[in-house]
Amino acid sequence: MIKITTRVRTFMSAATVATVSLVGAAAHAQDAEFTIAVSIPAATHGWTGGVVYHAQRAEKEIEAAFPNIDVIVTTASSATAQVSALEDLSATRDLDALVILPFTSDELTGPVEQVKSNGTFITVVDRGLADPTIHDLYVAGDNIAVGANTAAWLVDKLGGKGEIVVLRGIPTVIDDERIKGFSDVIAESDIKILDVQYANWNQDEAFTLMQDYLARFPNIDAVWANDDDMLLGVLEAIDQAERKDIRFALGGNGMKQVIEMVMAGDERTPISTPYPPSMIASAIYMTASQFAGQAPMRGSFKLAAPLITPENADQFYFADSPF
């Protein structure tokens, strides 16, 4: 396993580095035609909106540099729609590679395995498949660290005791990993998790779930929303209820709006963790290097998840980013 432990800015520049490498190897990739399919969730919330933006940008850059490489970006609004799109692509195209960010892990494992059986190179991004032996290349953040680092900070600030609630994303490997990293650290303290429920990485659903938590629990010391989109819904619910007992409301992923809160020294949301959607672009460039640069890429590439604090927030803030 290859583990990248550099900061976000370094990881995000991997796309630029890969582009330079590909351009330098252009002479080696002009005698064959290649097709790379990219299958990603639709822009249903901020983070996936960033994924779509960076995927489409990578598509244009690679096709401009290599006319013989066709990159096909498709989006899906559900796991079922993503499965259907994969079936259509496999039936109508001879795919040399598939770069996929699965909508859900379990439902996409079988269909991706079927694509691989045709000899297609498989790159999985972010949400791992239920069977990790299927992918040739895996690019993601360190979700265990996202949860564990957040929990360790929270245990310290709460003095190792208190009552908290947690919001999960959707049923995927990365959500499981985030929850495990968080729960394992919390379990070593006297902090009690009052409830854990899915809000599907959706701001509106998080708002509704947080309203339920607030109605059920008269005291909540902190909230971990697992994701910045959900965090915004949580904060709205807390503000509407005018609850003053909640000392901390934390998310993750490094949304621009949340980074601005951290930079301003917000007392309730003083930290975040990075999980940049631009990792999809890095994955596409790495995959293209199989054909353009004759540079075999295998293994797992992971981004570390250091805490984003007021002291280092400027390193994780990208004003032009859509997320």
NORLINQUI-V63693 format. One record per residue. N is the residue number from 1. PHI is phi as a letter, one per 40 degrees, with the letter a starting at -180 (NA if undefined). PSI is psi in degrees with one decimal (* if undefined). Layout:
BEGIN
n=N phi=PHI psi=PSI
n=N phi=PHI psi=PSI
END
This chain:
BEGIN
n=1 phi=NA psi=135.0
n=2 phi=b psi=121.1
n=3 phi=b psi=120.8
n=4 phi=c psi=121.9
n=5 phi=b psi=14.9
n=6 phi=c psi=168.7
n=7 phi=c psi=169.6
n=8 phi=d psi=-43.2
n=9 phi=d psi=-39.3
n=10 phi=c psi=-44.9
n=11 phi=c psi=-43.1
n=12 phi=c psi=-27.9
n=13 phi=c psi=-5.9
n=14 phi=d psi=-32.5
n=15 phi=c psi=-43.6
n=16 phi=c psi=-43.7
n=17 phi=c psi=-44.4
n=18 phi=c psi=-38.3
n=19 phi=c psi=-44.5
n=20 phi=c psi=-42.7
n=21 phi=c psi=-40.9
n=22 phi=c psi=-43.9
n=23 phi=c psi=-39.5
n=24 phi=c psi=-22.7
n=25 phi=b psi=12.8
n=26 phi=d psi=-34.7
n=27 phi=c psi=-20.9
n=28 phi=c psi=-5.6
n=29 phi=b psi=26.6
n=30 phi=b psi=-2.1
n=31 phi=b psi=12.4
n=32 phi=a psi=155.7
n=33 phi=b psi=137.4
n=34 phi=b psi=145.9
n=35 phi=b psi=124.9
n=36 phi=b psi=116.9
n=37 phi=c psi=139.7
n=38 phi=b psi=117.7
n=39 phi=b psi=117.3
n=40 phi=b psi=157.8
n=41 phi=c psi=152.1
n=42 phi=c psi=166.6
n=43 phi=c psi=70.1
n=44 phi=c psi=-15.6
n=45 phi=a psi=179.4
n=46 phi=d psi=-46.1
n=47 phi=c psi=-45.9
n=48 phi=c psi=-26.0
n=49 phi=c psi=-40.4
n=50 phi=c psi=-38.0
n=51 phi=c psi=-47.6
n=52 phi=c psi=-44.6
n=53 phi=d psi=-50.5
n=54 phi=c psi=-31.9
n=55 phi=c psi=-45.1
n=56 phi=c psi=-34.5
n=57 phi=c psi=-42.3
n=58 phi=c psi=-38.6
n=59 phi=d psi=-47.9
n=60 phi=c psi=-41.9
n=61 phi=c psi=-42.6
n=62 phi=c psi=-43.3
n=63 phi=c psi=-31.0
n=64 phi=c psi=-38.2
n=65 phi=c psi=-31.4
n=66 phi=b psi=90.8
n=67 phi=d psi=-19.7
n=68 phi=c psi=1.3
n=69 phi=b psi=117.9
n=70 phi=b psi=117.3
n=71 phi=b psi=123.6
n=72 phi=b psi=112.0
n=73 phi=c psi=122.8
n=74 phi=b psi=146.5
n=75 phi=b psi=153.7
n=76 phi=b psi=142.6
n=77 phi=c psi=-2.2
n=78 phi=a psi=167.0
n=79 phi=c psi=-40.2
n=80 phi=c psi=-42.9
n=81 phi=c psi=-35.9
n=82 phi=c psi=-40.4
n=83 phi=c psi=-45.5
n=84 phi=c psi=-41.2
n=85 phi=c psi=-40.1
n=86 phi=c psi=-42.6
n=87 phi=c psi=-41.1
n=88 phi=c psi=-43.7
n=89 phi=c psi=-44.2
n=90 phi=c psi=-33.4
n=91 phi=c psi=-27.2
n=92 phi=b psi=-11.2
n=93 phi=b psi=149.7
n=94 phi=c psi=97.8
n=95 phi=c psi=123.6
n=96 phi=c psi=-31.2
n=97 phi=a psi=151.5
n=98 phi=b psi=124.9
n=99 phi=b psi=117.6
n=100 phi=b psi=133.4
n=101 phi=b psi=99.8
n=102 phi=c psi=139.2
n=103 phi=c psi=-46.7
n=104 phi=b psi=154.4
n=105 phi=c psi=-53.9
n=106 phi=c psi=-46.1
n=107 phi=c psi=-25.2
n=108 phi=c psi=-10.7
n=109 phi=c psi=-51.8
n=110 phi=c psi=-50.4
n=111 phi=d psi=-39.0
n=112 phi=c psi=-37.8
n=113 phi=c psi=-37.1
n=114 phi=c psi=-40.7
n=115 phi=c psi=-42.2
n=116 phi=c psi=-33.2
n=117 phi=c psi=-16.8
n=118 phi=c psi=4.5
n=119 phi=g psi=12.5
n=120 phi=c psi=136.5
n=121 phi=c psi=131.2
n=122 phi=b psi=122.3
n=123 phi=b psi=122.7
n=124 phi=b psi=135.8
n=125 phi=b psi=134.1
n=126 phi=g psi=-81.6
n=127 phi=c psi=101.6
n=128 phi=c psi=157.9
n=129 phi=c psi=162.7
n=130 phi=c psi=-27.6
n=131 phi=b psi=102.7
n=132 phi=c psi=-7.1
n=133 phi=c psi=-10.3
n=134 phi=c psi=-40.3
n=135 phi=c psi=150.9
n=136 phi=c psi=-31.8
n=137 phi=b psi=137.4
n=138 phi=b psi=128.3
n=139 phi=b psi=122.3
n=140 phi=a psi=172.3
n=141 phi=c psi=169.5
n=142 phi=c psi=91.8
n=143 phi=c psi=-30.5
n=144 phi=d psi=-44.9
n=145 phi=c psi=-35.2
n=146 phi=d psi=-48.3
n=147 phi=c psi=-45.5
n=148 phi=c psi=-42.9
n=149 phi=c psi=-38.0
n=150 phi=c psi=-44.6
n=151 phi=c psi=-41.2
n=152 phi=c psi=-41.0
n=153 phi=c psi=-43.7
n=154 phi=c psi=-42.0
n=155 phi=d psi=-42.2
n=156 phi=c psi=-46.5
n=157 phi=c psi=-29.1
n=158 phi=c psi=1.5
n=159 phi=g psi=25.7
n=160 phi=g psi=11.0
n=161 phi=a psi=159.0
n=162 phi=i psi=-174.6
n=163 phi=b psi=130.1
n=164 phi=b psi=161.5
n=165 phi=b psi=154.8
n=166 phi=b psi=139.7
n=167 phi=b psi=127.7
n=168 phi=c psi=166.6
n=169 phi=c psi=-114.6
n=170 phi=b psi=163.2
n=171 phi=c psi=92.1
n=172 phi=a psi=165.9
n=173 phi=d psi=-42.7
n=174 phi=c psi=-33.9
n=175 phi=c psi=-42.6
n=176 phi=d psi=-42.5
n=177 phi=c psi=-42.7
n=178 phi=c psi=-44.7
n=179 phi=c psi=-40.8
n=180 phi=c psi=-46.8
n=181 phi=d psi=-42.0
n=182 phi=c psi=-50.2
n=183 phi=c psi=-37.7
n=184 phi=c psi=-39.2
n=185 phi=c psi=-43.4
n=186 phi=c psi=-36.0
n=187 phi=c psi=-21.4
n=188 phi=c psi=0.7
n=189 phi=b psi=-174.5
n=190 phi=b psi=17.1
n=191 phi=c psi=134.1
n=192 phi=b psi=126.5
n=193 phi=c psi=111.0
n=194 phi=c psi=-38.1
n=195 phi=a psi=152.8
n=196 phi=b psi=121.4
n=197 phi=a psi=157.6
n=198 phi=c psi=138.7
n=199 phi=b psi=11.0
n=200 phi=f psi=31.1
n=201 phi=f psi=38.8
n=202 phi=b psi=129.7
n=203 phi=c psi=-43.8
n=204 phi=c psi=-41.9
n=205 phi=c psi=-35.3
n=206 phi=c psi=-39.4
n=207 phi=d psi=-46.5
n=208 phi=c psi=-43.8
n=209 phi=c psi=-39.9
n=210 phi=c psi=-35.2
n=211 phi=d psi=-41.3
n=212 phi=c psi=-45.5
n=213 phi=d psi=-44.5
n=214 phi=c psi=-35.0
n=215 phi=c psi=-33.0
n=216 phi=c psi=-31.2
n=217 phi=b psi=114.2
n=218 phi=c psi=-20.8
n=219 phi=b psi=125.7
n=220 phi=b psi=120.4
n=221 phi=c psi=-31.8
n=222 phi=a psi=159.7
n=223 phi=b psi=134.1
n=224 phi=b psi=117.5
n=225 phi=c psi=-5.2
n=226 phi=g psi=-17.2
n=227 phi=a psi=143.3
n=228 phi=c psi=-30.8
n=229 phi=c psi=-46.5
n=230 phi=c psi=-34.7
n=231 phi=d psi=-40.2
n=232 phi=c psi=-39.5
n=233 phi=c psi=-38.5
n=234 phi=c psi=-47.3
n=235 phi=c psi=-38.6
n=236 phi=c psi=-43.0
n=237 phi=c psi=-41.7
n=238 phi=c psi=-44.2
n=239 phi=c psi=-41.1
n=240 phi=c psi=-36.1
n=241 phi=c psi=-10.3
n=242 phi=f psi=40.1
n=243 phi=c psi=129.0
n=244 phi=b psi=-4.2
n=245 phi=c psi=-18.6
n=246 phi=c psi=107.7
n=247 phi=c psi=-37.9
n=248 phi=b psi=138.8
n=249 phi=b psi=112.5
n=250 phi=b psi=149.4
n=251 phi=b psi=-124.1
n=252 phi=i psi=160.4
n=253 phi=h psi=-15.5
n=254 phi=g psi=36.7
n=255 phi=d psi=140.7
n=256 phi=d psi=-42.9
n=257 phi=c psi=-37.8
n=258 phi=c psi=-37.7
n=259 phi=d psi=-37.5
n=260 phi=c psi=-36.5
n=261 phi=c psi=-43.8
n=262 phi=c psi=-44.5
n=263 phi=c psi=-31.9
n=264 phi=c psi=-4.8
n=265 phi=g psi=34.0
n=266 phi=d psi=128.9
n=267 phi=c psi=-31.6
n=268 phi=c psi=-30.6
n=269 phi=b psi=74.9
n=270 phi=c psi=-4.2
n=271 phi=a psi=165.3
n=272 phi=a psi=-176.2
n=273 phi=b psi=146.6
n=274 phi=c psi=144.3
n=275 phi=a psi=73.6
n=276 phi=c psi=132.8
n=277 phi=c psi=-15.0
n=278 phi=c psi=-6.6
n=279 phi=c psi=-24.3
n=280 phi=c psi=-37.6
n=281 phi=c psi=-43.7
n=282 phi=d psi=-40.5
n=283 phi=c psi=-38.7
n=284 phi=c psi=-43.5
n=285 phi=c psi=-43.7
n=286 phi=c psi=-41.1
n=287 phi=c psi=-43.0
n=288 phi=c psi=-28.5
n=289 phi=c psi=-18.9
n=290 phi=d psi=-33.8
n=291 phi=b psi=-36.1
n=292 phi=c psi=-40.0
n=293 phi=b psi=3.2
n=294 phi=f psi=45.7
n=295 phi=b psi=92.2
n=296 phi=d psi=128.4
n=297 phi=b psi=117.5
n=298 phi=b psi=153.3
n=299 phi=h psi=-165.1
n=300 phi=b psi=130.4
n=301 phi=b psi=117.3
n=302 phi=b psi=142.9
n=303 phi=c psi=130.5
n=304 phi=c psi=162.8
n=305 phi=b psi=65.7
n=306 phi=c psi=154.1
n=307 phi=c psi=137.5
n=308 phi=c psi=120.5
n=309 phi=b psi=170.1
n=310 phi=d psi=-27.5
n=311 phi=c psi=-29.3
n=312 phi=b psi=5.9
n=313 phi=d psi=-30.4
n=314 phi=c psi=-23.7
n=315 phi=c psi=-18.7
n=316 phi=b psi=8.6
n=317 phi=b psi=122.7
n=318 phi=b psi=103.8
n=319 phi=c psi=-30.6
n=320 phi=c psi=-4.0
n=321 phi=c psi=142.8
n=322 phi=c psi=-8.2
n=323 phi=b psi=*
END
